[in-house]
Structures are given as structure tokens and as C-alpha cells.
Amino acid sequence: MIIARVIGQIVATRKHPSHEGRKVLLLQPLALDGANRGEPVVALDWVDAGVGDRVLVVTEGWSAMTTVERPNSPIDMAVIAVVDSVDLAEGSGS
Amino acid sequence: MFLARVVGRVWATAKDPSLESRKLLVLQPITPDGRERGRTVVAVDAVGAGAGEVVYWCRGRESSFPFLPGEVTTDATVVGIVDQISLAQS
């Protein structure tokens, strides 16, 4: 799983039926220090996350599609939690 | 899943039978503001996307699931056409 920030929501009229009724979110993966890490990704929402939220994201198909209750669907990422806080041991970096 | 722009199409006569009548699209991954990033990739189309459109695509085993019960041999599939992206104010 990775931690990411919700930076946007995607509107898509034509999409696979398994994506209907789920928010399609644009996420910026984060390093532990809060800096951007890599390029934004697209995931389905399961926890009613919104723009600005820091979230936990599964990035593999089986976990993603079963979480959003759409088995056997083309879904490879899902937002599974809104992060309240992260405690780090002293000296831990990104 | 990832954002990309459709920049072309691949035509192949000799191919795995599961790809018959499937559209093969060339995708250029992009950033949310539309800049190109990284290398192009070829994906099967599941939503009727065409050249110039911004799409999002899925990778891996699950990219063959739109075609169930057919077993289409693909590891990348276009699963949505992006109409609009609402970005956070920054």
C-alpha cells in the first residue's frame, strides 16, 4: 500500500460499468516527509475521500477490486482509508 | 490506473485470436495538466476511445477482465474516457 494525497476527481461518462457509482480520484503519491513522490495515479474510492485528504491506497488488482466490491473488474488501485496520522520512529526518512 | 492521451493505433494482421476485432491503442502517459511523461504503451480498448482523447487505463491481469468470459491476452486496457478533471486549488 502507499500513502497519497487526493488532488482531484475525474469525471468520465464513458467508462467500464464496474466503475459506475464509485468516485474516480486522482492521487499524488507521497513520501513520508509529505513531499510528492512520482507521478499522479488514478484510483476508485471506497471511503468517501475528498480533495486534500491524505489516503491509504492499494495498488494491486485483487485487493483493489474486492475492496470496492467489484470482483473480476478492471480495477488496479483503490482508496481504502483516510489517514489521520502517521507516527514515525526517530530518524526514519522517506 | 493512469492518465494518458491516445496518440495512435496499432494494426496487426497476424495476432493471437483473442485480439480479433479488438482495438489496439498507442497511449502517451500524461500528467494531470496534460504534459507528456514517460514512455508510450500499447493498450486494448474497452470503452470506444479514439485518437486525441484523454483516458485512464488499467494494467496487469485485471486489464483482461472487461472481456470476460473471453480471455483476451492483454496487460494494459483503456477503461475510461476522461471528460473533466477537477483539480484541487493550490
N, CA and C atoms of all chains as a GROMACS GRO file, in nm:
protein
  552
    1MET      N    1   0.084  -0.119   0.000
    1MET     CA    2   0.000   0.000   0.000
    1MET      C    3   0.088   0.125   0.000
    2ILE      N    4   0.034   0.232  -0.043
    2ILE     CA    5   0.107   0.359  -0.043
    2ILE      C    6   0.019   0.469   0.020
    3ILE      N    7   0.085   0.574   0.061
    3ILE     CA    8   0.014   0.693   0.111
    3ILE      C    9   0.015   0.797  -0.001
    4ALA      N   10  -0.100   0.861  -0.020
    4ALA     CA   11  -0.111   0.960  -0.128
    4ALA      C   12  -0.204   1.072  -0.085
    5ARG      N   13  -0.199   1.183  -0.158
    5ARG     CA   14  -0.290   1.295  -0.136
    5ARG      C   15  -0.390   1.299  -0.251
    6VAL      N   16  -0.517   1.319  -0.218
    6VAL     CA   17  -0.618   1.334  -0.323
    6VAL      C   18  -0.604   1.474  -0.383
    7ILE      N   19  -0.573   1.480  -0.512
    7ILE     CA   20  -0.554   1.611  -0.575
    7ILE      C   21  -0.663   1.644  -0.677
    8GLY      N   22  -0.752   1.550  -0.701
    8GLY     CA   23  -0.856   1.582  -0.797
    8GLY      C   24  -0.955   1.468  -0.813
    9GLN      N   25  -1.064   1.500  -0.881
    9GLN     CA   26  -1.164   1.397  -0.911
    9GLN      C   27  -1.187   1.396  -1.061
   10ILE      N   28  -1.198   1.277  -1.116
   10ILE     CA   29  -1.213   1.262  -1.260
   10ILE      C   30  -1.358   1.237  -1.295
   11VAL      N   31  -1.408   1.310  -1.393
   11VAL     CA   32  -1.541   1.286  -1.447
   11VAL      C   33  -1.525   1.210  -1.577
   12ALA      N   34  -1.587   1.093  -1.583
   12ALA     CA   35  -1.578   1.011  -1.704
   12ALA      C   36  -1.715   0.952  -1.733
   13THR      N   37  -1.775   0.997  -1.843
   13THR     CA   38  -1.908   0.947  -1.876
   13THR      C   39  -1.898   0.805  -1.931
   14ARG      N   40  -1.802   0.787  -2.018
   14ARG     CA   41  -1.783   0.653  -2.076
   14ARG      C   42  -1.672   0.584  -2.001
   15LYS      N   43  -1.710   0.481  -1.927
   15LYS     CA   44  -1.611   0.406  -1.851
   15LYS      C   45  -1.663   0.265  -1.832
   16HIS      N   46  -1.577   0.178  -1.785
   16HIS     CA   47  -1.621   0.041  -1.763
   16HIS      C   48  -1.733   0.040  -1.659
   17PRO      N   49  -1.839  -0.039  -1.680
   17PRO     CA   50  -1.954  -0.040  -1.588
   17PRO      C   51  -1.916  -0.066  -1.443
   18SER      N   52  -1.808  -0.137  -1.420
   18SER     CA   53  -1.767  -0.166  -1.281
   18SER      C   54  -1.722  -0.040  -1.208
   19HIS      N   55  -1.698   0.068  -1.280
   19HIS     CA   56  -1.655   0.193  -1.216
   19HIS      C   57  -1.773   0.285  -1.184
   20GLU      N   58  -1.893   0.247  -1.230
   20GLU     CA   59  -2.011   0.329  -1.203
   20GLU      C   60  -2.040   0.333  -1.053
   21GLY      N   61  -2.080   0.448  -1.004
   21GLY     CA   62  -2.118   0.458  -0.863
   21GLY      C   63  -2.001   0.467  -0.767
   22ARG      N   64  -1.880   0.477  -0.819
   22ARG     CA   65  -1.761   0.495  -0.736
   22ARG      C   66  -1.691   0.622  -0.783
   23LYS      N   67  -1.643   0.702  -0.687
   23LYS     CA   68  -1.566   0.819  -0.728
   23LYS      C   69  -1.434   0.774  -0.791
   24VAL      N   70  -1.394   0.842  -0.898
   24VAL     CA   71  -1.265   0.816  -0.960
   24VAL      C   72  -1.172   0.930  -0.918
   25LEU      N   73  -1.074   0.899  -0.836
   25LEU     CA   74  -0.990   1.003  -0.777
   25LEU      C   75  -0.852   1.007  -0.839
   26LEU      N   76  -0.799   1.129  -0.847
   26LEU     CA   77  -0.662   1.149  -0.892
   26LEU      C   78  -0.576   1.168  -0.767
   27LEU      N   79  -0.471   1.087  -0.755
   27LEU     CA   80  -0.391   1.084  -0.633
   27LEU      C   81  -0.245   1.115  -0.662
   28GLN      N   82  -0.185   1.195  -0.575
   28GLN     CA   83  -0.042   1.221  -0.581
   28GLN      C   84   0.027   1.138  -0.472
   29PRO      N   85   0.105   1.035  -0.510
   29PRO     CA   86   0.178   0.957  -0.408
   29PRO      C   87   0.274   1.047  -0.330
   30LEU      N   88   0.287   1.017  -0.200
   30LEU     CA   89   0.368   1.100  -0.112
   30LEU      C   90   0.483   1.021  -0.052
   31ALA      N   91   0.592   1.091  -0.024
   31ALA     CA   92   0.699   1.036   0.059
   31ALA      C   93   0.659   1.059   0.204
   32LEU      N   94   0.731   0.997   0.298
   32LEU     CA   95   0.694   1.008   0.438
   32LEU      C   96   0.706   1.151   0.489
   33ASP      N   97   0.792   1.231   0.427
   33ASP     CA   98   0.804   1.371   0.470
   33ASP      C   99   0.697   1.459   0.406
   34GLY      N  100   0.605   1.399   0.332
   34GLY     CA  101   0.497   1.475   0.272
   34GLY      C  102   0.526   1.528   0.134
   35ALA      N  103   0.650   1.508   0.087
   35ALA     CA  104   0.685   1.555  -0.047
   35ALA      C  105   0.622   1.464  -0.153
   36ASN      N  106   0.599   1.519  -0.271
   36ASN     CA  107   0.548   1.438  -0.381
   36ASN      C  108   0.648   1.330  -0.418
   37ARG      N  109   0.597   1.212  -0.447
   37ARG     CA  110   0.684   1.102  -0.488
   37ARG      C  111   0.628   1.043  -0.617
   38GLY      N  112   0.695   1.063  -0.728
   38GLY     CA  113   0.648   1.009  -0.854
   38GLY      C  114   0.528   1.085  -0.911
   39GLU      N  115   0.464   1.025  -1.008
   39GLU     CA  116   0.358   1.091  -1.083
   39GLU      C  117   0.220   1.048  -1.031
   40PRO      N  118   0.119   1.134  -1.050
   40PRO     CA  119  -0.016   1.101  -1.004
   40PRO      C  120  -0.071   0.972  -1.066
   41VAL      N  121  -0.160   0.906  -0.990
   41VAL     CA  122  -0.226   0.784  -1.035
   41VAL      C  123  -0.377   0.800  -1.017
   42VAL      N  124  -0.451   0.707  -1.073
   42VAL     CA  125  -0.598   0.711  -1.070
   42VAL      C  126  -0.649   0.589  -0.993
   43ALA      N  127  -0.742   0.611  -0.900
   43ALA     CA  128  -0.794   0.500  -0.819
   43ALA      C  129  -0.942   0.520  -0.792
   44LEU      N  130  -1.013   0.410  -0.768
   44LEU     CA  131  -1.152   0.418  -0.725
   44LEU      C  132  -1.157   0.440  -0.575
   45ASP      N  133  -1.261   0.511  -0.531
   45ASP     CA  134  -1.275   0.548  -0.390
   45ASP      C  135  -1.367   0.451  -0.317
   46TRP      N  136  -1.330   0.417  -0.193
   46TRP     CA  137  -1.414   0.329  -0.112
   46TRP      C  138  -1.451   0.392   0.021
   47VAL      N  139  -1.394   0.506   0.057
   47VAL     CA  140  -1.411   0.562   0.191
   47VAL      C  141  -1.461   0.706   0.187
   48ASP      N  142  -1.516   0.748   0.073
   48ASP     CA  143  -1.564   0.884   0.055
   48ASP      C  144  -1.456   0.987   0.084
   49ALA      N  145  -1.338   0.963   0.030
   49ALA     CA  146  -1.229   1.059   0.042
   49ALA      C  147  -1.254   1.178  -0.049
   50GLY      N  148  -1.198   1.294  -0.010
   50GLY     CA  149  -1.217   1.413  -0.091
   50GLY      C  150  -1.085   1.482  -0.119
   51VAL      N  151  -1.092   1.580  -0.207
   51VAL     CA  152  -0.972   1.654  -0.244
   51VAL      C  153  -0.905   1.712  -0.120
   52GLY      N  154  -0.774   1.691  -0.108
   52GLY     CA  155  -0.698   1.739   0.006
   52GLY      C  156  -0.671   1.632   0.110
   53ASP      N  157  -0.751   1.525   0.111
   53ASP     CA  158  -0.731   1.418   0.209
   53ASP      C  159  -0.602   1.341   0.180
   54ARG      N  160  -0.540   1.294   0.291
   54ARG     CA  161  -0.428   1.202   0.279
   54ARG      C  162  -0.485   1.062   0.295
   55VAL      N  163  -0.454   0.973   0.204
   55VAL     CA  164  -0.524   0.844   0.200
   55VAL      C  165  -0.426   0.728   0.185
   56LEU      N  166  -0.479   0.609   0.218
   56LEU     CA  167  -0.406   0.484   0.200
   56LEU      C  168  -0.461   0.416   0.075
   57VAL      N  169  -0.372   0.367  -0.009
   57VAL     CA  170  -0.412   0.318  -0.141
   57VAL      C  171  -0.353   0.180  -0.166
   58VAL      N  172  -0.439   0.083  -0.204
   58VAL     CA  173  -0.386  -0.045  -0.252
   58VAL      C  174  -0.358  -0.032  -0.400
   59THR      N  175  -0.247  -0.092  -0.443
   59THR     CA  176  -0.202  -0.071  -0.582
   59THR      C  177  -0.189  -0.203  -0.657
   60GLU      N  178  -0.278  -0.295  -0.626
   60GLU     CA  179  -0.273  -0.427  -0.690
   60GLU      C  180  -0.417  -0.470  -0.713
   61GLY      N  181  -0.437  -0.546  -0.819
   61GLY     CA  182  -0.571  -0.572  -0.867
   61GLY      C  183  -0.666  -0.642  -0.772
   62TRP      N  184  -0.626  -0.758  -0.718
   62TRP     CA  185  -0.720  -0.836  -0.639
   62TRP      C  186  -0.768  -0.758  -0.518
   63SER      N  187  -0.676  -0.698  -0.447
   63SER     CA  188  -0.714  -0.622  -0.327
   63SER      C  189  -0.802  -0.504  -0.364
   64ALA      N  190  -0.771  -0.439  -0.475
   64ALA     CA  191  -0.847  -0.321  -0.515
   64ALA      C  192  -0.989  -0.357  -0.555
   65MET      N  193  -1.004  -0.456  -0.638
   65MET     CA  194  -1.139  -0.488  -0.691
   65MET      C  195  -1.227  -0.551  -0.584
   66THR      N  196  -1.170  -0.630  -0.493
   66THR     CA  197  -1.252  -0.689  -0.388
   66THR      C  198  -1.291  -0.583  -0.286
   67THR      N  199  -1.203  -0.488  -0.258
   67THR     CA  200  -1.236  -0.382  -0.164
   67THR      C  201  -1.359  -0.303  -0.211
   68VAL      N  202  -1.361  -0.267  -0.336
   68VAL     CA  203  -1.474  -0.186  -0.385
   68VAL      C  204  -1.592  -0.274  -0.428
   69GLU      N  205  -1.586  -0.400  -0.391
   69GLU     CA  206  -1.695  -0.495  -0.415
   69GLU      C  207  -1.730  -0.509  -0.563
   70ARG      N  208  -1.629  -0.508  -0.644
   70ARG     CA  209  -1.649  -0.528  -0.788
   70ARG      C  210  -1.550  -0.635  -0.836
   71PRO      N  211  -1.573  -0.762  -0.798
   71PRO     CA  212  -1.478  -0.867  -0.838
   71PRO      C  213  -1.473  -0.883  -0.989
   72ASN      N  214  -1.364  -0.937  -1.037
   72ASN     CA  215  -1.344  -0.962  -1.180
   72ASN      C  216  -1.366  -0.837  -1.264
   73SER      N  217  -1.314  -0.725  -1.215
   73SER     CA  218  -1.328  -0.598  -1.285
   73SER      C  219  -1.191  -0.538  -1.312
   74PRO      N  220  -1.184  -0.450  -1.412
   74PRO     CA  221  -1.055  -0.386  -1.444
   74PRO      C  222  -1.026  -0.271  -1.349
   75ILE      N  223  -0.987  -0.304  -1.227
   75ILE     CA  224  -0.956  -0.205  -1.124
   75ILE      C  225  -0.823  -0.245  -1.062
   76ASP      N  226  -0.723  -0.161  -1.067
   76ASP     CA  227  -0.593  -0.199  -1.011
   76ASP      C  228  -0.550  -0.109  -0.895
   77MET      N  229  -0.632  -0.011  -0.858
   77MET     CA  230  -0.599   0.073  -0.744
   77MET      C  231  -0.728   0.119  -0.676
   78ALA      N  232  -0.726   0.122  -0.541
   78ALA     CA  233  -0.843   0.169  -0.466
   78ALA      C  234  -0.798   0.241  -0.341
   79VAL      N  235  -0.875   0.345  -0.305
   79VAL     CA  236  -0.851   0.419  -0.180
   79VAL      C  237  -0.925   0.346  -0.070
   80ILE      N  238  -0.850   0.296   0.031
   80ILE     CA  239  -0.911   0.210   0.132
   80ILE      C  240  -0.915   0.273   0.270
   81ALA      N  241  -0.854   0.390   0.289
   81ALA     CA  242  -0.857   0.456   0.420
   81ALA      C  243  -0.819   0.602   0.405
   82VAL      N  244  -0.875   0.684   0.494
   82VAL     CA  245  -0.829   0.823   0.506
   82VAL      C  246  -0.734   0.825   0.625
   83VAL      N  247  -0.612   0.871   0.603
   83VAL     CA  248  -0.508   0.868   0.706
   83VAL      C  249  -0.529   0.984   0.804
   84ASP      N  250  -0.539   0.952   0.933
   84ASP     CA  251  -0.545   1.057   1.035
   84ASP      C  252  -0.404   1.105   1.069
   85SER      N  253  -0.316   1.010   1.095
   85SER     CA  254  -0.179   1.047   1.130
   85SER      C  255  -0.087   0.929   1.106
   86VAL      N  256   0.041   0.958   1.095
   86VAL     CA  257   0.144   0.855   1.080
   86VAL      C  258   0.251   0.882   1.185
   87ASP      N  259   0.276   0.786   1.271
   87ASP     CA  260   0.384   0.801   1.370
   87ASP      C  261   0.509   0.736   1.316
   88LEU      N  262   0.619   0.809   1.320
   88LEU     CA  263   0.745   0.756   1.270
   88LEU      C  264   0.847   0.746   1.383
   89ALA      N  265   0.927   0.639   1.377
   89ALA     CA  266   1.039   0.630   1.470
   89ALA      C  267   1.140   0.738   1.436
   90GLU      N  268   1.211   0.786   1.536
   90GLU     CA  269   1.307   0.893   1.511
   90GLU      C  270   1.411   0.849   1.409
   91GLY      N  271   1.443   0.938   1.317
   91GLY     CA  272   1.547   0.908   1.219
   91GLY      C  273   1.495   0.840   1.094
   92SER      N  274   1.366   0.808   1.091
   92SER     CA  275   1.312   0.746   0.970
   92SER      C  276   1.297   0.851   0.861
   93GLY      N  277   1.335   0.811   0.741
   93GLY     CA  278   1.325   0.904   0.629
   93GLY      C  279   1.219   0.858   0.533
   94SER      N  280   1.226   0.904   0.410
   94SER     CA  281   1.128   0.869   0.309
   94SER      C  282   1.165   0.736   0.246
   95MET      N  283  -0.443   0.287  -1.167
   95MET     CA  284  -0.469   0.326  -1.306
   95MET      C  285  -0.397   0.456  -1.335
   96PHE      N  286  -0.386   0.491  -1.462
   96PHE     CA  287  -0.301   0.603  -1.501
   96PHE      C  288  -0.368   0.687  -1.610
   97LEU      N  289  -0.333   0.815  -1.612
   97LEU     CA  290  -0.383   0.904  -1.716
   97LEU      C  291  -0.296   0.892  -1.841
   98ALA      N  292  -0.359   0.904  -1.957
   98ALA     CA  293  -0.284   0.902  -2.082
   98ALA      C  294  -0.365   0.969  -2.191
   99ARG      N  295  -0.298   1.004  -2.300
   99ARG     CA  296  -0.367   1.052  -2.419
   99ARG      C  297  -0.349   0.948  -2.529
  100VAL      N  298  -0.455   0.923  -2.604
  100VAL     CA  299  -0.446   0.830  -2.716
  100VAL      C  300  -0.375   0.900  -2.831
  101VAL      N  301  -0.262   0.844  -2.873
  101VAL     CA  302  -0.184   0.910  -2.978
  101VAL      C  303  -0.175   0.826  -3.105
  102GLY      N  304  -0.233   0.707  -3.104
  102GLY     CA  305  -0.225   0.627  -3.225
  102GLY      C  306  -0.292   0.493  -3.210
  103ARG      N  307  -0.274   0.415  -3.311
  103ARG     CA  308  -0.341   0.286  -3.316
  103ARG      C  309  -0.246   0.185  -3.379
  104VAL      N  310  -0.249   0.063  -3.330
  104VAL     CA  311  -0.165  -0.043  -3.384
  104VAL      C  312  -0.253  -0.137  -3.466
  105TRP      N  313  -0.206  -0.168  -3.585
  105TRP     CA  314  -0.277  -0.264  -3.669
  105TRP      C  315  -0.191  -0.390  -3.679
  106ALA      N  316  -0.250  -0.506  -3.664
  106ALA     CA  317  -0.175  -0.630  -3.673
  106ALA      C  318  -0.264  -0.736  -3.734
  107THR      N  319  -0.217  -0.796  -3.842
  107THR     CA  320  -0.296  -0.900  -3.909
  107THR      C  321  -0.273  -1.035  -3.844
  108ALA      N  322  -0.146  -1.069  -3.826
  108ALA     CA  323  -0.114  -1.194  -3.757
  108ALA      C  324  -0.108  -1.167  -3.609
  109LYS      N  325  -0.201  -1.223  -3.534
  109LYS     CA  326  -0.206  -1.196  -3.391
  109LYS      C  327  -0.279  -1.307  -3.319
  110ASP      N  328  -0.270  -1.307  -3.189
  110ASP     CA  329  -0.344  -1.404  -3.109
  110ASP      C  330  -0.493  -1.389  -3.139
  111PRO      N  331  -0.564  -1.501  -3.159
  111PRO     CA  332  -0.706  -1.494  -3.195
  111PRO      C  333  -0.790  -1.412  -3.095
  112SER      N  334  -0.748  -1.407  -2.969
  112SER     CA  335  -0.827  -1.333  -2.869
  112SER      C  336  -0.826  -1.183  -2.898
  113LEU      N  337  -0.735  -1.138  -2.983
  113LEU     CA  338  -0.726  -0.995  -3.014
  113LEU      C  339  -0.805  -0.958  -3.140
  114GLU      N  340  -0.869  -1.057  -3.203
  114GLU     CA  341  -0.950  -1.029  -3.321
  114GLU      C  342  -1.057  -0.924  -3.288
  115SER      N  343  -1.068  -0.825  -3.375
  115SER     CA  344  -1.168  -0.717  -3.364
  115SER      C  345  -1.152  -0.632  -3.238
  116ARG      N  346  -1.038  -0.645  -3.170
  116ARG     CA  347  -1.007  -0.554  -3.059
  116ARG      C  348  -0.925  -0.438  -3.111
  117LYS      N  349  -0.953  -0.318  -3.060
  117LYS     CA  350  -0.877  -0.200  -3.100
  117LYS      C  351  -0.752  -0.190  -3.014
  118LEU      N  352  -0.637  -0.176  -3.077
  118LEU     CA  353  -0.511  -0.160  -3.005
  118LEU      C  354  -0.468  -0.014  -3.013
  119LEU      N  355  -0.461   0.052  -2.898
  119LEU     CA  356  -0.432   0.196  -2.895
  119LEU      C  357  -0.290   0.221  -2.846
  120VAL      N  358  -0.227   0.323  -2.903
  120VAL     CA  359  -0.099   0.369  -2.851
  120VAL      C  360  -0.127   0.483  -2.754
  121LEU      N  361  -0.080   0.468  -2.631
  121LEU     CA  362  -0.105   0.568  -2.526
  121LEU      C  363   0.023   0.640  -2.488
  122GLN      N  364   0.012   0.772  -2.474
  122GLN     CA  365   0.119   0.853  -2.417
  122GLN      C  366   0.078   0.893  -2.276
  123PRO      N  367   0.141   0.837  -2.173
  123PRO     CA  368   0.108   0.880  -2.036
  123PRO      C  369   0.128   1.031  -2.021
  124ILE      N  370   0.037   1.094  -1.945
  124ILE     CA  371   0.044   1.239  -1.925
  124ILE      C  372   0.026   1.272  -1.777
  125THR      N  373   0.065   1.394  -1.742
  125THR     CA  374   0.040   1.447  -1.608
  125THR      C  375  -0.100   1.508  -1.608
  126PRO      N  376  -0.154   1.541  -1.489
  126PRO     CA  377  -0.290   1.598  -1.484
  126PRO      C  378  -0.303   1.727  -1.565
  127ASP      N  379  -0.193   1.802  -1.583
  127ASP     CA  380  -0.202   1.924  -1.663
  127ASP      C  381  -0.170   1.900  -1.810
  128GLY      N  382  -0.160   1.774  -1.848
  128GLY     CA  383  -0.152   1.741  -1.990
  128GLY      C  384  -0.012   1.725  -2.047
  129ARG      N  385   0.090   1.741  -1.963
  129ARG     CA  386   0.227   1.724  -2.014
  129ARG      C  387   0.259   1.575  -2.032
  130GLU      N  388   0.335   1.545  -2.139
  130GLU     CA  389   0.375   1.406  -2.163
  130GLU      C  390   0.475   1.363  -2.058
  131ARG      N  391   0.465   1.237  -2.018
  131ARG     CA  392   0.563   1.184  -1.925
  131ARG      C  393   0.586   1.037  -1.956
  132GLY      N  394   0.711   0.993  -1.949
  132GLY     CA  395   0.742   0.852  -1.965
  132GLY      C  396   0.718   0.799  -2.105
  133ARG      N  397   0.729   0.668  -2.115
  133ARG     CA  398   0.724   0.602  -2.244
  133ARG      C  399   0.583   0.566  -2.284
  134THR      N  400   0.562   0.558  -2.414
  134THR     CA  401   0.431   0.518  -2.466
  134THR      C  402   0.408   0.370  -2.437
  135VAL      N  403   0.281   0.332  -2.439
  135VAL     CA  404   0.243   0.193  -2.412
  135VAL      C  405   0.127   0.159  -2.506
  136VAL      N  406   0.114   0.031  -2.538
  136VAL     CA  407   0.004  -0.015  -2.622
  136VAL      C  408  -0.100  -0.082  -2.533
  137ALA      N  409  -0.227  -0.043  -2.551
  137ALA     CA  410  -0.334  -0.097  -2.467
  137ALA      C  411  -0.453  -0.138  -2.553
  138VAL      N  412  -0.527  -0.237  -2.506
  138VAL     CA  413  -0.653  -0.275  -2.570
  138VAL      C  414  -0.760  -0.177  -2.525
  139ASP      N  415  -0.854  -0.149  -2.614
  139ASP     CA  416  -0.961  -0.054  -2.582
  139ASP      C  417  -1.086  -0.127  -2.532
  140ALA      N  418  -1.144  -0.079  -2.421
  140ALA     CA  419  -1.268  -0.139  -2.369
  140ALA      C  420  -1.384  -0.040  -2.364
  141VAL      N  421  -1.361   0.084  -2.409
  141VAL     CA  422  -1.466   0.185  -2.393
  141VAL      C  423  -1.493   0.266  -2.520
  142GLY      N  424  -1.428   0.231  -2.630
  142GLY     CA  425  -1.450   0.305  -2.754
  142GLY      C  426  -1.373   0.434  -2.764
  143ALA      N  427  -1.251   0.436  -2.710
  143ALA     CA  428  -1.167   0.556  -2.714
  143ALA      C  429  -1.102   0.573  -2.851
  144GLY      N  430  -1.070   0.700  -2.884
  144GLY     CA  431  -1.007   0.727  -3.012
  144GLY      C  432  -0.896   0.829  -3.000
  145ALA      N  433  -0.830   0.855  -3.113
  145ALA     CA  434  -0.713   0.943  -3.115
  145ALA      C  435  -0.744   1.079  -3.054
  146GLY      N  436  -0.653   1.128  -2.971
  146GLY     CA  437  -0.664   1.260  -2.913
  146GLY      C  438  -0.735   1.263  -2.779
  147GLU      N  439  -0.807   1.158  -2.744
  147GLU     CA  440  -0.883   1.159  -2.620
  147GLU      C  441  -0.793   1.131  -2.500
  148VAL      N  442  -0.827   1.195  -2.388
  148VAL     CA  443  -0.761   1.166  -2.261
  148VAL      C  444  -0.837   1.051  -2.195
  149VAL      N  445  -0.763   0.952  -2.152
  149VAL     CA  446  -0.825   0.831  -2.097
  149VAL      C  447  -0.754   0.792  -1.968
  150TYR      N  448  -0.814   0.697  -1.895
  150TYR     CA  449  -0.736   0.630  -1.792
  150TYR      C  450  -0.734   0.482  -1.819
  151TRP      N  451  -0.621   0.421  -1.784
  151TRP     CA  452  -0.602   0.281  -1.821
  151TRP      C  453  -0.553   0.200  -1.702
  152CYS      N  454  -0.582   0.072  -1.712
  152CYS     CA  455  -0.557  -0.024  -1.605
  152CYS      C  456  -0.447  -0.118  -1.652
  153ARG      N  457  -0.366  -0.165  -1.560
  153ARG     CA  458  -0.259  -0.256  -1.601
  153ARG      C  459  -0.268  -0.388  -1.524
  154GLY      N  460  -0.204  -0.492  -1.580
  154GLY     CA  461  -0.196  -0.621  -1.513
  154GLY      C  462  -0.305  -0.718  -1.554
  155ARG      N  463  -0.314  -0.827  -1.479
  155ARG     CA  464  -0.411  -0.933  -1.507
  155ARG      C  465  -0.553  -0.878  -1.519
  156GLU      N  466  -0.586  -0.782  -1.430
  156GLU     CA  467  -0.723  -0.732  -1.428
  156GLU      C  468  -0.759  -0.654  -1.554
  157SER      N  469  -0.659  -0.619  -1.634
  157SER     CA  470  -0.692  -0.546  -1.757
  157SER      C  471  -0.759  -0.637  -1.860
  158SER      N  472  -0.760  -0.768  -1.837
  158SER     CA  473  -0.831  -0.857  -1.929
  158SER      C  474  -0.976  -0.880  -1.884
  159PHE      N  475  -1.014  -0.831  -1.765
  159PHE     CA  476  -1.146  -0.861  -1.711
  159PHE      C  477  -1.263  -0.795  -1.784
  160PRO      N  478  -1.246  -0.682  -1.853
  160PRO     CA  479  -1.362  -0.627  -1.926
  160PRO      C  480  -1.415  -0.723  -2.031
  161PHE      N  481  -1.333  -0.818  -2.072
  161PHE     CA  482  -1.371  -0.903  -2.185
  161PHE      C  483  -1.419  -1.041  -2.141
  162LEU      N  484  -1.433  -1.061  -2.011
  162LEU     CA  485  -1.484  -1.189  -1.961
  162LEU      C  486  -1.623  -1.218  -2.020
  163PRO      N  487  -1.660  -1.342  -2.049
  163PRO     CA  488  -1.581  -1.462  -2.024
  163PRO      C  489  -1.470  -1.486  -2.125
  164GLY      N  490  -1.453  -1.395  -2.222
  164GLY     CA  491  -1.341  -1.410  -2.313
  164GLY      C  492  -1.209  -1.395  -2.240
  165GLU      N  493  -1.106  -1.459  -2.291
  165GLU     CA  494  -0.973  -1.450  -2.231
  165GLU      C  495  -0.884  -1.372  -2.326
  166VAL      N  496  -0.892  -1.241  -2.320
  166VAL     CA  497  -0.814  -1.156  -2.410
  166VAL      C  498  -0.672  -1.141  -2.353
  167THR      N  499  -0.575  -1.161  -2.437
  167THR     CA  500  -0.437  -1.152  -2.392
  167THR      C  501  -0.390  -1.008  -2.391
  168THR      N  502  -0.400  -0.945  -2.276
  168THR     CA  503  -0.356  -0.806  -2.262
  168THR      C  504  -0.306  -0.781  -2.122
  169ASP      N  505  -0.215  -0.685  -2.109
  169ASP     CA  506  -0.172  -0.642  -1.975
  169ASP      C  507  -0.193  -0.492  -1.957
  170ALA      N  508  -0.266  -0.430  -2.052
  170ALA     CA  509  -0.300  -0.288  -2.038
  170ALA      C  510  -0.429  -0.264  -2.115
  171THR      N  511  -0.527  -0.200  -2.052
  171THR     CA  512  -0.655  -0.176  -2.116
  171THR      C  513  -0.709  -0.038  -2.078
  172VAL      N  514  -0.762   0.032  -2.178
  172VAL     CA  515  -0.827   0.161  -2.154
  172VAL      C  516  -0.965   0.133  -2.097
  173VAL      N  517  -0.993   0.186  -1.975
  173VAL     CA  518  -1.119   0.156  -1.908
  173VAL      C  519  -1.205   0.280  -1.883
  174GLY      N  520  -1.158   0.400  -1.919
  174GLY     CA  521  -1.242   0.518  -1.903
  174GLY      C  522  -1.194   0.631  -1.992
  175ILE      N  523  -1.291   0.712  -2.039
  175ILE     CA  524  -1.258   0.832  -2.116
  175ILE      C  525  -1.281   0.952  -2.026
  176VAL      N  526  -1.180   1.034  -2.010
  176VAL     CA  527  -1.187   1.147  -1.915
  176VAL      C  528  -1.257   1.265  -1.980
  177ASP      N  529  -1.369   1.307  -1.919
  177ASP     CA  530  -1.438   1.427  -1.967
  177ASP      C  531  -1.377   1.550  -1.904
  178GLN      N  532  -1.344   1.538  -1.776
  178GLN     CA  533  -1.303   1.656  -1.699
  178GLN      C  534  -1.228   1.610  -1.575
  179ILE      N  535  -1.130   1.690  -1.532
  179ILE     CA  536  -1.061   1.664  -1.406
  179ILE      C  537  -1.078   1.787  -1.318
  180SER      N  538  -1.140   1.767  -1.199
  180SER     CA  539  -1.150   1.876  -1.102
  180SER      C  540  -1.027   1.871  -1.014
  181LEU      N  541  -0.939   1.967  -1.030
  181LEU     CA  542  -0.814   1.967  -0.953
  181LEU      C  543  -0.831   2.054  -0.829
  182ALA      N  544  -0.755   2.019  -0.725
  182ALA     CA  545  -0.754   2.100  -0.603
  182ALA      C  546  -0.695   2.236  -0.633
  183GLN      N  547  -0.749   2.339  -0.566
  183GLN     CA  548  -0.688   2.472  -0.576
  183GLN      C  549  -0.555   2.468  -0.502
  184SER      N  550  -0.449   2.518  -0.563
  184SER     CA  551  -0.320   2.516  -0.492
  184SER      C  552  -0.258   2.654  -0.495
   0.00000   0.00000   0.00000
